[in-house]
Amino acid sequence: MKKIFWIILLAAFVNGCGHKSITEVEETFEDGTKKTVKTYEKFNGDTVLKAEKRYYDNGQLKIEGSYKDGKRSGKWVSYYRNGNVWAEATYRNGKEYGSKTVYYENGKVYYTGEMKDGKRVGKWKFTDIEGNTSSIDYDKKND
């Protein structure tokens, strides 16, 4: 019974004293509304940037994403002023890596393709505003 008590006490201590998430408004517009909000995690005396959100002056979200080791990491999404998604990309070690999609303001896909180490690779598909499609193979273009 004593062993279980000490295990529970140790688990509570580790969970209670470990990570602490802090969200701060880092930048504001002239009227005082938030422009840049960053989330940090405190752990054992270190403060690490974990996420960022930027806003338009109308309060609409402009861009959001996460960080790992001080660099962009994971999915980042950018938005138009009207709230529609502008672009979606995935980052690894601060560089675009994986699928990327960019949209017209009306929500239709403008182009899509793959990124590797911040560069376009493979076949990308483009659609003009009338719906006509074209493509570019960046693997062949870079030869």
PECORQUI-V397184 format. One record per backbone hydrogen bond with DSSP energy under -0.5 kcal/mol. NH is the residue of the N-H (numbers start at 1). CO is the residue of the C=O. If there is no record, write none. Layout:
[[NH;CO] [NH;CO]]
//
This chain:
[[5;1] [6;2] [7;3] [8;4] [9;5] [10;6] [11;7] [12;8] [13;9] [14;10] [15;11] [16;12] [17;13] [18;14] [20;42] [22;40] [24;38] [26;24] [26;36] [27;36] [29;33] [32;29] [35;27] [36;27] [37;53] [38;24] [39;51] [40;22] [41;48] [42;20] [43;46] [46;43] [48;41] [48;46] [50;39] [51;39] [52;65] [53;37] [54;63] [55;35] [56;60] [59;56] [62;54] [63;54] [64;77] [65;52] [66;73] [67;50] [68;71] [71;68] [73;66] [74;91] [76;89] [77;64] [78;87] [79;62] [80;84] [83;80] [86;78] [87;78] [88;101] [89;76] [90;99] [91;74] [92;95] [94;72] [95;92] [97;90] [98;115] [100;113] [101;88] [102;111] [103;86] [104;108] [107;104] [110;102] [111;102] [112;125] [113;100] [114;121] [115;98] [116;119] [118;96] [119;116] [121;114] [124;136] [125;112] [126;134] [127;110] [128;132] [131;128] [134;126] [136;124] [138;122] [138;136] [140;137] [141;137] [142;138] [143;140]]
//
